[in-house]
Amino acid sequence: MNPPSCEEFCKGYKEFKEHETRDAMYKVATFLISSFWGKPSDMTDGLGVLLLTWNQAFYRYGIFNFNKLEKCITDNLQKIENFSNRDILSLSNSDEENIKDLFNKFLEALQIDSDKKVKKSSVSVAKALHLLASEFFPLWDQKIAKAYECYYNKNPAERYFSFCKITKDIADKVKDCDEVKDYIIQSGKTLVKLIDEYNYSKYTQGWI
């Protein structure tokens, strides 16, 4: 699949802005993570409350384990911090093992026990990783993943790395568009977030 043109890309995030006028939860999320950075317990509280809101359809079937998430963040804080200081354009094949390892650890930490069955959410993992490194890790959902042939029903960590590479290709195509650069300055959002808004508008909601 070819990356979108600048015109189509801008149409996507403009439609998102029109329909999601405040984007309140994302603003709260980024503020909390920034404020609590380096304090795993507080970072866990912020992520946990927001994931319970954003992904309530998943977590209503089981208990969110704050202790497991805190341990995951604590054990991987240095790796998380390294990614938080980078943007998606710096992605290389040498990052594959670290990204897959981090994805799998968060997949375990964010799982729930539902009717004595373990359930895992690749969507929750992407949301958590994005909040922790918003210029590097992309967001996805089922429709977006399927659209890019990265559906996560099998080998989700491998699929996520493939999706990261696709996101990098999109970022590389649109990063020099003047309108995009101006909107990033105006909105304070990252390029990765705008790519998610484009994907959400096109594949999740069908607004474009």
C-alpha distance (Angstrom), angle and dihedral (degrees) to the residues before:
residue distance angle dihedral
M1 . . .
N2 3.79 . .
P3 3.83 119.5 .
P4 3.82 114.3 -103.3
S5 3.77 121.6 -96.9
C6 3.79 117.5 -106.9
E7 3.80 89.2 -105.9
E8 3.80 94.2 53.6
F9 3.79 92.5 42.3
C10 3.80 92.5 53.3
K11 3.80 90.2 47.4
G12 3.81 88.2 56.6
Y13 3.78 98.9 54.4
K14 3.82 90.9 40.2
E15 3.80 89.8 56.8
F16 3.79 88.9 48.7
K17 3.78 90.8 52.5
E18 3.80 91.3 49.1
H19 3.80 93.6 51.9
E20 3.81 99.6 32.8
T21 3.78 96.8 42.5
R22 3.81 98.6 170.7
D23 3.82 105.1 22.5
A24 3.80 84.1 -159.5
M25 3.78 100.6 169.5
Y26 3.78 92.9 53.1
K27 3.79 91.3 51.4
V28 3.80 90.9 49.8
A29 3.80 91.2 46.1
T30 3.78 96.3 52.8
F31 3.81 91.5 44.3
L32 3.80 93.5 51.7
I33 3.79 95.2 47.2
S34 3.80 91.5 47.5
S35 3.80 91.9 48.1
F36 3.81 94.2 47.1
W37 3.80 98.0 39.8
G38 3.79 113.0 144.5
K39 3.81 93.2 18.8
P40 3.83 105.5 96.7
S41 3.80 94.9 -170.3
D42 3.81 93.3 53.9
M43 3.80 92.2 39.5
T44 3.81 87.5 54.2
D45 3.79 92.4 51.7
G46 3.79 91.5 50.2
L47 3.80 94.3 46.6
G48 3.78 93.0 43.0
V49 3.78 97.0 52.5
L50 3.78 91.7 45.6
L51 3.80 94.9 47.3
L52 3.79 89.8 48.9
T53 3.80 87.0 56.0
W54 3.79 99.8 39.5
N55 3.79 95.9 42.0
Q56 3.78 101.1 29.1
A57 3.82 91.5 136.3
F58 3.81 87.6 67.8
Y59 3.80 101.6 37.2
R60 3.78 96.3 48.1
Y61 3.81 86.6 77.7
G62 3.80 97.1 56.6
I63 3.77 146.7 12.3
F64 3.80 119.6 -80.4
N65 3.81 107.2 -128.4
F66 3.81 106.5 -140.6
N67 3.82 92.3 177.2
K68 3.79 93.8 57.0
L69 3.80 91.5 47.8
E70 3.81 92.1 49.1
K71 3.81 91.0 51.4
C72 3.80 90.8 48.4
I73 3.81 91.8 51.7
T74 3.82 92.3 44.6
D75 3.80 94.0 49.1
N76 3.81 93.4 46.8
L77 3.79 102.7 33.1
Q78 3.80 95.3 115.3
K79 3.79 92.2 50.7
I80 3.82 90.5 46.1
E81 3.79 90.9 49.5
N82 3.80 91.6 51.2
F83 3.79 90.6 55.7
S84 3.81 92.1 43.4
N85 3.80 88.9 61.4
R86 3.82 92.6 55.5
D87 3.78 137.6 66.6
I88 3.79 129.5 -135.6
L89 3.81 92.5 -101.6
S90 3.80 89.0 68.8
L91 3.82 92.0 60.0
S92 3.79 114.2 126.3
N93 3.79 137.0 170.4
S94 3.79 88.6 -100.8
D95 3.81 87.8 69.9
E96 3.79 93.8 60.9
E97 3.79 99.5 93.8
N98 3.81 94.6 44.6
I99 3.81 92.6 48.1
K100 3.80 93.4 47.0
D101 3.80 91.4 46.2
L102 3.80 92.2 49.8
F103 3.80 91.5 45.9
N104 3.80 92.8 51.6
K105 3.80 93.0 47.8
F106 3.80 92.2 51.9
L107 3.80 89.9 44.2
E108 3.79 87.9 58.9
A109 3.81 94.4 43.0
L110 3.80 94.0 49.8
Q111 3.81 97.8 45.6
I112 3.79 123.3 114.2
D113 3.78 135.0 -149.1
S114 3.79 108.1 -124.3
D115 3.82 119.9 179.3
K116 3.80 88.6 -19.8
K117 3.80 90.0 -53.6
V118 3.78 124.7 112.4
K119 3.80 112.9 -125.4
K120 3.77 124.9 -170.1
S121 3.79 131.2 -163.4
S122 3.78 121.0 -149.8
V123 3.80 87.6 -176.8
S124 3.82 91.5 59.5
V125 3.80 90.6 49.2
A126 3.81 92.7 53.3
K127 3.80 90.7 47.7
A128 3.80 91.9 50.5
L129 3.80 94.2 46.1
H130 3.80 91.6 47.4
L131 3.79 92.4 52.0
L132 3.80 89.4 50.5
A133 3.82 94.6 46.8
S134 3.79 106.7 15.7
E135 3.80 96.7 173.6
F136 3.78 93.8 50.6
F137 3.81 114.7 31.9
P138 3.82 118.5 64.1
L139 3.80 127.5 -143.4
W140 3.79 124.1 -127.9
D141 3.77 142.8 171.4
Q142 3.78 133.3 -163.9
K143 3.81 96.4 -82.9
I144 3.80 93.7 45.0
A145 3.80 93.0 47.9
K146 3.81 91.6 49.3
A147 3.81 91.9 47.7
Y148 3.80 89.9 57.6
E149 3.83 93.2 41.0
C150 3.79 90.9 -113.6
Y151 3.79 99.7 115.4
Y152 3.77 109.4 164.4
N153 3.82 103.6 -144.6
K154 3.82 87.6 109.6
N155 3.82 128.9 30.1
P156 3.83 93.2 -1.2
A157 3.81 95.6 179.1
E158 3.78 91.1 53.7
R159 3.79 90.4 46.3
Y160 3.78 90.9 50.3
F161 3.79 92.1 53.3
S162 3.81 88.6 51.6
F163 3.79 88.5 50.9
C164 3.81 90.1 50.8
K165 3.81 88.9 55.6
I166 3.80 91.2 49.7
T167 3.80 89.9 49.2
K168 3.79 89.6 51.8
D169 3.82 90.1 53.5
I170 3.81 90.7 51.7
A171 3.81 91.4 46.7
D172 3.78 91.2 50.5
K173 3.82 90.7 51.4
V174 3.82 97.4 49.6
K175 3.83 104.0 29.0
D176 3.80 94.6 93.5
C177 3.80 96.3 48.7
D178 3.80 106.6 118.7
E179 3.80 92.6 -142.9
V180 3.80 91.2 52.8
K181 3.79 93.1 48.2
D182 3.79 91.0 49.2
Y183 3.80 92.5 48.9
I184 3.81 92.4 50.2
I185 3.80 89.3 55.0
Q186 3.81 92.3 44.7
S187 3.81 97.0 45.5
G188 3.80 100.7 33.9
K189 3.81 88.9 -134.9
T190 3.78 124.7 135.0
L191 3.79 123.8 -113.5
V192 3.81 88.8 -114.8
K193 3.81 89.9 56.4
L194 3.80 91.0 51.1
I195 3.80 89.5 50.8
D196 3.80 88.3 54.6
E197 3.81 90.4 49.4
Y198 3.80 89.6 52.2
N199 3.81 91.5 48.0
Y200 3.80 92.2 46.0
S201 3.80 92.1 49.9
K202 3.79 93.9 47.1
Y203 3.80 105.7 34.8
T204 3.79 107.7 19.2
Q205 3.79 100.5 39.1
G206 3.80 104.5 15.9
W207 3.79 93.3 -134.8
I208 3.81 91.8 142.9
